[in-house]
Amino acid sequence: MDPFANVPSSVGAAEVKALQSALQGFLEATSAHWVALCDRAGNLLFHEGKDPGSDVAILCALAAGSFAASRELARRLGTNEFAEQVHEGEGLRILLHSLDTETLLVVVFQHSTSIGLVRYYSAKLANEVTGMVEEIARAGAIAFGQLPPIELDPARPLLS
């Protein structure tokens, strides 16, 4: 699957290349498997890394749902939101990082990768790409929550 398949044609090649380069640099610096930018509705905006296959839409939707649940938990505890979450499973971790009020960074990486390293580079990537995403959104190329559905192959596993 093309990692920028959902990018509307109105986005220039330079913008796509800059965003792609930033995501690839993040993957190289962290040895993460996959990184994605999703909107808060759970729609995939951009991604790079090992093709996560059929679960990409579900992964983004669940990440957004998890973030929404934690935002409500934070509100009930008297704070705005938790800017970051880490979920750990057998062999894999997922880091969710809030870029802004509309965008989440989702990172899938192995336990052998330092979580501190991923957090550091996630914050760095967030600073780098937030302006890019905002600029693309201002140009009307991203209508948050209104991207076309991704064509998925249900037979492809996550991180094949």
Backbone hydrogen bonds, N-H to C=O, Kabsch-Sander energy under -0.5 kcal/mol:
donor,donor_aa,acceptor,acceptor_aa,energy
5,A,2,D,-1.8
7,V,4,F,-1.6
11,V,8,P,-1.8
16,V,12,G,-2.0
17,K,13,A,-2.7
18,A,14,A,-2.3
19,L,15,E,-2.3
20,Q,16,V,-2.9
21,S,17,K,-2.5
22,A,18,A,-2.1
23,L,19,L,-2.3
24,Q,20,Q,-2.6
25,G,21,S,-2.6
26,F,22,A,-1.8
27,L,23,L,-2.1
28,E,24,Q,-2.3
29,A,25,G,-2.3
30,T,26,F,-2.0
31,S,27,L,-2.3
33,H,108,V,-2.3
34,W,108,V,-1.6
35,V,48,E,-2.4
36,A,106,V,-2.4
37,L,46,F,-2.8
38,C,36,A,-0.5
38,C,104,L,-2.5
39,D,43,N,-2.5
40,R,102,E,-1.5
42,G,39,D,-2.1
45,L,37,L,-3.2
46,F,37,L,-1.5
47,H,3,P,-1.0
48,E,35,V,-2.3
50,K,33,H,-2.5
54,S,156,R,-1.1
55,D,52,P,-1.1
56,V,53,G,-1.4
59,L,55,D,-3.3
60,C,56,V,-2.1
61,A,57,A,-2.3
62,L,58,I,-3.0
63,A,59,L,-2.3
64,A,60,C,-2.4
65,G,61,A,-2.2
66,S,62,L,-2.8
67,F,63,A,-2.4
68,A,64,A,-2.3
69,A,65,G,-2.4
70,S,66,S,-2.3
71,R,67,F,-2.2
72,E,68,A,-1.9
73,L,69,A,-2.2
74,A,70,S,-2.8
75,R,71,R,-2.4
76,R,72,E,-2.2
77,L,73,L,-1.1
78,G,75,R,-1.4
79,T,74,A,-2.7
83,A,81,E,-0.6
85,Q,96,L,-2.5
87,H,94,I,-2.8
89,G,92,L,-3.0
91,G,89,G,-1.0
93,R,109,F,-3.3
94,I,87,H,-2.6
95,L,107,V,-2.5
96,L,85,Q,-2.8
97,H,105,L,-2.5
98,S,83,A,-2.8
99,L,97,H,-0.5
99,L,103,T,-2.4
100,D,103,T,-1.3
104,L,38,C,-3.3
105,L,97,H,-3.1
106,V,36,A,-2.8
106,V,104,L,-0.5
107,V,95,L,-2.5
108,V,34,W,-2.6
109,F,93,R,-2.4
109,F,107,V,-0.5
111,H,91,G,-1.4
113,T,110,Q,-1.6
118,V,114,S,-2.0
119,R,115,I,-2.7
120,Y,116,G,-2.5
121,Y,117,L,-2.5
122,S,118,V,-2.1
123,A,119,R,-2.3
124,K,120,Y,-2.0
125,L,121,Y,-2.8
126,A,122,S,-2.7
127,N,123,A,-2.0
128,E,124,K,-1.8
129,V,125,L,-3.1
130,T,126,A,-1.9
131,G,127,N,-0.6
133,V,129,V,-2.9
134,E,130,T,-2.6
135,E,131,G,-2.4
136,I,132,M,-2.4
137,A,133,V,-2.5
138,R,134,E,-2.7
139,A,135,E,-1.7
140,G,137,A,-1.7
141,A,136,I,-2.1
142,I,136,I,-0.6
143,A,141,A,-0.5
144,F,142,I,-0.8
146,Q,143,A,-2.7
152,L,150,I,-0.5
156,R,153,D,-2.0
160,S,51,D,-0.8
160,S,157,P,-0.8
